[in-house]
Amino acid sequence: MSCAGKAFSQNTFIGTPKSASKLDALFLQTEDTLTKQFEKQHLAWPPKSVYIRSFKYDRQLEVWVRDNDKVPYKLFKTYKICMQSGTMGPKRMEGDYQVPEGFYHINDFNSNSSYHLSLGLNYPNASDRILSDSLRPGSAIYIHGNCVSVGCIAISDIPIEEVFVVASAAKSQGQEFIPVHVFPARYNVKKSNEYLIESIKENSYLQAFNENIKKVFDYFELKKELPIIMVNKRGEYLIN
């Protein structure tokens, strides 16, 4: 199920008519705002590397940045997810309205989206292709604006402008894969973790799935770096 509208894939945000003049003005204005925000937080613009992570229950999307691969990530900003569908648990078939959970990267910069702007995720990933419906796993999962969701991560228009430009800036600096990790809840927030535990207490599959993906959350919390993530023949994530 698609929630991104007409797609237009590109390497950076430059040069796609929305109209082109309005788009260029939008990005110049957003980049100017971002430059000031980065300077205020003592962060270098443009970022060399970006990491995005999202928490479904908490309805938050974080953007982390760093100057090079030898320093830890620093949190730039946390955005509110204004609309989402589904419940705790990964996406497993087309039409289930679930926001995926797991480890993805941006594979589409869509500046001509019906939802203002959108960033596509590579769902289904290697794990999803093993564990999801083999014929109808679903597709076209995006982070986008316009505050509407049927399985995507929807933030408001100004936030998506900022996230889009930050990600585009990192891509223009040479970051080929911008990781996006989606977790059911913040494991280190008592209320959030208690809700998650209660919601999956009768589901041994979701318990095992969450134990698996939590390892990546814990790794990043400790080191502010990302592990190497692989997938075994059972569709389970393995980290190094």
C-alpha positions in Angstrom: 0.0 0.0 0.0 1.4 3.3 -1.0 1.1 6.5 1.0 3.6 8.7 -0.9 1.7 9.7 -4.0 3.4 10.1 -7.3 7.1 9.2 -6.8 10.1 10.9 -8.3 13.4 9.4 -7.2 16.5 11.5 -7.3 19.9 11.7 -5.8 19.5 15.1 -4.1 16.7 17.6 -3.7 18.0 20.0 -6.3 16.1 20.5 -9.5 12.7 18.8 -9.4 9.8 21.0 -10.4 7.0 21.4 -7.9 7.3 24.2 -9.6 11.1 24.4 -9.6 11.3 28.0 -8.5 9.0 27.4 -5.5 10.9 24.3 -4.6 14.3 26.0 -4.8 13.0 28.8 -2.6 11.7 26.4 -0.1 14.9 24.5 0.2 17.0 27.7 0.4 14.9 29.0 3.2 14.9 25.6 5.0 18.7 25.3 4.6 19.2 28.8 6.0 17.1 27.9 9.1 18.9 24.6 9.5 22.3 26.2 9.3 21.4 28.5 12.2 20.0 25.6 14.2 23.2 23.5 13.6 25.4 26.5 14.6 23.4 27.0 17.8 24.0 23.4 18.8 27.7 23.5 17.8 27.1 21.1 14.9 28.8 21.3 11.5 26.6 22.0 8.5 26.3 20.2 6.2 26.3 16.9 8.1 28.5 14.1 6.7 26.3 11.4 8.2 22.7 11.2 9.3 20.8 8.5 11.3 17.1 8.6 11.8 15.2 6.5 14.3 11.5 6.4 15.1 9.4 5.2 18.1 5.8 4.2 17.3 4.2 4.4 20.8 6.0 7.6 21.7 5.2 9.1 18.3 8.7 10.6 18.0 11.2 10.7 15.1 14.8 11.6 15.9 17.5 12.9 13.6 21.1 12.3 14.6 24.1 13.7 12.8 27.9 13.5 12.8 30.9 15.1 11.1 32.7 11.9 10.2 32.7 8.2 10.9 35.3 8.5 13.7 33.1 10.5 16.1 29.8 9.5 17.8 26.4 10.6 16.5 24.8 13.6 18.2 21.1 14.3 18.4 20.1 17.2 16.3 16.3 17.2 16.8 13.3 15.2 17.8 10.1 15.6 15.8 6.5 14.7 16.6 4.9 12.0 14.6 1.5 13.6 14.1 -0.4 10.6 12.6 0.2 6.9 12.3 -1.8 3.7 11.8 -1.6 0.2 13.2 -0.4 -1.2 16.5 2.7 -2.6 18.1 4.5 -5.1 15.8 6.1 -5.2 12.4 4.4 -5.0 9.0 3.8 -8.4 7.5 1.4 -7.9 4.6 -0.1 -5.4 2.2 -3.2 -3.7 3.7 -2.5 -4.4 7.4 -2.0 -0.6 8.0 1.1 -1.4 10.1 4.1 0.9 10.3 7.1 -1.4 9.8 9.5 -2.1 12.7 13.1 -2.9 12.0 16.1 -1.5 10.2 15.9 0.3 6.9 17.5 3.0 4.8 16.2 5.8 2.6 15.9 4.7 -1.0 13.8 7.6 -2.5 13.8 11.4 -2.2 10.4 12.4 -3.5 10.1 16.1 -3.8 6.9 15.8 -5.9 4.9 13.8 -3.3 1.2 14.2 -2.8 2.1 14.5 0.9 4.3 17.6 0.5 7.7 15.8 0.6 8.6 12.2 1.3 11.5 10.0 2.0 11.1 6.3 1.0 12.2 3.4 3.1 13.5 0.1 1.5 10.6 -1.9 2.9 10.4 -4.9 2.5 14.0 -5.4 3.6 15.9 -8.7 3.7 14.2 -9.7 7.0 10.7 -8.7 5.8 11.1 -10.7 2.6 11.6 -13.8 4.7 9.0 -13.2 7.4 6.2 -11.3 5.5 3.6 -12.5 3.1 5.5 -13.9 0.2 3.0 -12.6 -2.4 1.7 -9.3 -0.8 4.3 -8.0 1.7 3.3 -4.4 1.0 5.5 -1.6 -0.3 5.9 2.2 -0.6 6.5 3.1 3.0 7.6 6.7 3.5 8.4 9.4 6.0 6.3 12.3 4.7 4.3 15.4 5.5 0.6 16.2 5.4 -0.2 14.4 8.6 -2.0 11.4 7.0 -0.9 7.8 7.4 -2.0 4.3 6.2 1.3 2.6 7.2 3.7 5.5 6.8 5.5 7.8 9.3 3.7 11.1 9.0 5.1 14.3 10.4 4.0 17.8 9.7 5.1 19.8 6.6 7.8 22.0 8.2 9.4 19.0 10.0 9.5 17.0 6.8 11.1 20.0 5.0 13.9 20.0 7.6 14.3 16.2 7.6 14.3 16.1 3.8 16.9 18.8 3.5 19.2 17.3 6.3 19.1 13.9 4.6 19.6 15.4 1.2 22.6 17.4 2.5 24.2 14.2 3.9 23.6 12.4 0.6 25.2 15.2 -1.3 28.2 14.8 1.0 28.5 11.2 0.0 26.4 9.2 2.4 25.0 6.4 0.2 22.8 4.8 2.8 21.0 6.8 5.4 19.7 4.4 8.0 16.2 4.6 9.4 15.5 2.4 12.4 11.9 2.0 13.6 11.2 0.7 17.1 7.8 0.0 18.7 8.6 2.1 21.8 11.4 3.7 23.8 12.7 0.8 25.8 14.4 3.1 28.3 11.2 5.1 29.1 9.2 3.4 31.9 5.7 4.2 30.6 6.6 3.3 27.0 8.3 0.0 27.9 5.4 -1.0 30.2 2.9 -0.4 27.5 4.9 -2.4 25.0 5.3 -5.3 27.5 1.6 -5.3 28.3 0.6 -5.2 24.6 2.7 -8.2 23.6 2.5 -10.3 26.7 0.3 -12.9 25.0 2.3 -13.0 21.8 5.5 -15.0 22.0 6.5 -14.1 18.4 6.4 -10.4 19.1 8.3 -10.9 22.4 11.1 -12.6 20.5 11.0 -10.0 17.7 11.4 -7.2 20.2 14.2 -8.9 22.1 16.0 -9.2 18.8 15.6 -5.5 17.6 16.2 -4.1 21.1 19.9 -5.3 20.8 20.4 -2.6 18.2 18.7 0.1 20.3 20.9 -0.9 23.3 24.1 -0.9 21.2 23.4 2.7 19.9 22.4 3.9 23.4 25.7 2.7 24.7 28.1 3.8 21.9 26.2 6.4 19.8 27.4 4.4 16.9 25.6 1.9 14.7 26.4 -1.8 14.6 26.7 -3.8 11.4 23.3 -5.5 11.0 22.8 -8.7 9.0 19.9 -11.1 8.6 20.0 -14.9 9.0 18.0 -17.5 7.2 15.2 -17.2 9.7 14.8 -13.5 9.1 16.4 -12.6 12.5 18.6 -9.6 12.7 22.3 -10.3 13.7 24.5 -7.5 14.9 28.3 -7.2 14.9 
